[in-house]
Amino acid sequence: MENSQIIFNFVNVILIIVGWLAVFWFSLKQQKEQLKNNTKLKVYEELYDFKKELDEKSNNLEILLNPFSIPFLDMEYVDRTIPSSQRNFQALKFWNKYLRKLSERTSAFVSAYLKLWIHCEMWIGVIPRLKKAKKELFEIQLSQLTNTLYKHHQYLQNLQIQNYWWEKWDRENIKRRTEKISEEFDQIAIGYVDDFMVEIHNILISSLIGYKKITRENFKNLPKYYKVLTQDGIKEITQ
């Protein structure tokens, strides 16, 4: 009888210890999961803030890339009563002001996307599935866009060097070139960057908040042919 009681007490002690170990293990697992979720949320919030800054700089630059923002109208209506050389000089003041703004906003845009790039590199271990998309967006698309923007600015700057008399410039050609770059800018700086941020949202926090964003490749009522950035890189969509 005494031995049975000893065994019974021993079993009870073992069960209590096992129970406490199970509670401790479960608590550690919960803490680990909570830490993981907090990290995901922190990373998303940080990247989202940099994306907001990039959106602001992109919108500011996009305005100037609209052909209607080119100051030809202001240049056209410079005081017609003054001598042509003075009139041309006054008109070029509008042109150079436009070029300064274009240069400043291009630099601000590049600086903003470099910040986002640096922090995506920093946190890529949390979103390893986006390595290929990150490389495509930053190392290829945005890098090429930067070169295009700087070359365009150089082209506009050279116009007055090649021909001081602005009224002899091919204005329609300037507008066409600007419009083409505007379309490229929209596709990359707005479209692809948004695609990338949607992927980040869906990977990091969709399970935490119970909401998954629709990727652009699944949108309806889009053009018959367009391109999107996916986890596997650029994808061509045909409706």
N, C-alpha and C positions, 0 to 999 in steps of 0.2 A: 504493500500500500504506500509506504514511504517512498519507494523507488518510483512508483507511478506518479506521485505528486511532484517529485523532482523532475521527471521527464516532462510532465505537463507544464511546469513552470519554465523549464528550459525552452520548450517549444514556443511558449508565449513570448519569452524574451526574444527569440529568433524572429518571430512574426512581427514584433514591435520594431525591431531593428530593420527588418526588410521593409516594413511600412514607411519608416522614417527615411530610409535610403531612396525609396520610390518617390516620396514627396520631394526630397532634396534633388533627385535627378530631374523630376518633372519641373521643379522650380528653376533649375539651371537651364533646362531646355527652353522654358518660357522666356527667361532673361536673355538667352542667346538669340532667340527669335525676335524679341522686342528690340534688341540692339541692332540686329540686322535690318529690321523695318525702319528704325530711326535713322540709320545710315542712308538707306535708300531715299527716305523723305528729305534728309538734309542735302543729299547730292542733287535731287531733283530741284529743290528750292534754289540752290545755288546756280545751277545751270539755267533754270527758268529766268532768274534775275539777269543773267548775262544775255539771254535771248531777248528779253524785253529791251535792254539797252541797244542790242543790235537792230531790233525792229525800228526803234526810234531813229537811229542813224541811217538805216536803209530807206525809211520813208522820206527823210530830209533830202537824201541824195536822189531818190527816185523822182522827186518834183523837178529837179534841175535837168534830169535826163529826158523829161518830156519835151518834145520839139517845140511846143508852145511856150516853154520857159526861155527859149533863146531870145535875147532882147532885140531882135531885128525891128520890131515895131517902134521901140523907143529910139533906136538908132535912125530909123527912117524919118521920125518927126522932130529931129533936132532943128533948131531955129534955121529956117531956109533963107533968112535975110542976111546971114553972115557969110563971108567968103567960103568957098568950097573946102579949102584946106583947113580952116578953123572948124567948119561943120564936120568934116571927117574926123578931126581930132576929138571933138566933143562926142561924136558917136562911138569912137573907140574906147572912151571912158566907160560907157555902158558895157562894152564887150569885155574889157579887162576886169570890171567888177564881177561880171558873170563868171569869168575864168577863175577869179580868186575864190568865189563861193564854191565852185565846182571842185577846186583843189582841196579846200578845207573840208568839205563834206566827204570827199573820197577818202581822205586821210582818216577822218573820224570813223567812217564805215570800216575801213581796213583794221583800224585799232580795235574796234568793237568785236569783229569776228575773230581776231587773233586772241582776244581774251577768252572767248568761248572755246576756241580751239585748245588753248593751254589747259583749261579746266576739264575739257573732255579727255585730254591726254592723262591728266592727273587721276581721273576717276574711271578710266576705261576698265579697270579690274572689276568694277561693280557692274558694268554693262558690256561684258566681253563679246556679246553677240553683235555689237555695233562697230566692231573694229573695221570691218570692210566698208561700211557706210561712212564712218568717220574719215577714213582715208580718201574715199571718193569725193566727199563733200569738201574737205579742207585742203587736201594736198593736190587735188585735181581741179574740181569745179571752181572753188572760190579763188584759188591761186591763178587760174587762167582768167577769171573775171577781173581780178586785180590788174593783171597785165593789160587786158583790154581797156580798162578804164584809164590807166595811165597813158596808154598809147593814144586814146581818143583825146585826152586833154592836150597832149603834145601836138596832135594834129590841129586842134582848134587854135592853139597858141601860135603855130607856125603860119596860120593864114595871113595874119597881118605882117609877118616877116616877108612872106613871098609876094604879098601885094598889099601895100599900105592903104590903097583905096578900097574900102570895105564894100562899096556898092558894086564892085566888079566881081565879088565872090559869087560862087555858085551856091546860092542859099538853099535851093531845093535839095541839092546833094548833101549839104550839111545836115539838113533836117532828116533826110533818109538815113544817113549814117547814125545820127543820134537816136532815131527811133529804133533802129536795129539793135543798138546797144541797150536801149531801154527794155526791149523785149527779152534780151539775154539776161539782163539784170533781174527782171521779174522772175524769170524761170529759176535762176540759181539762188539769188539772195533772199527771195521770198518763198518760192515754191519748194526748192530742195531743203532749205533751212527749216521750214515748217514741217516737211516730211520727217526730217531727222528728229525734231523735237517731239513729234507724235510718237515715234518709235521709243524715245526715251521715256515718255509718259507711260506708255503701255507696258514697258519692261519694269520700270521702277515702282510705280504707284497704282497701277490699275487694279491690282489685287487688294491693295490697302483701302481704296475708296470705293471699290465695286463698280468702277466705270472704265470702260476701254474705248478709246477714241477710234473712230473709223479712219483708216488710212486712205490717202487720196486715190489710190488705185481702185478703191471700191466705191468712189463717189459716182453719183449719177448726174446726167445733164452736163457733162464736160465735153470738150471738143472731141471729134472723132479720133484724133491722134494727139497724144501728149506723152510727156515723160515724167516719171516720178523717181524719187530716191527711196530705195528699199534697203533692208538689211543686207541684201546681196549686191547692192550697187544700183546703178541707173537701170530702170526698166521702162521699155516702150509699151504704151497702152493703146490698143486700137479698139474703138467701140463697135 
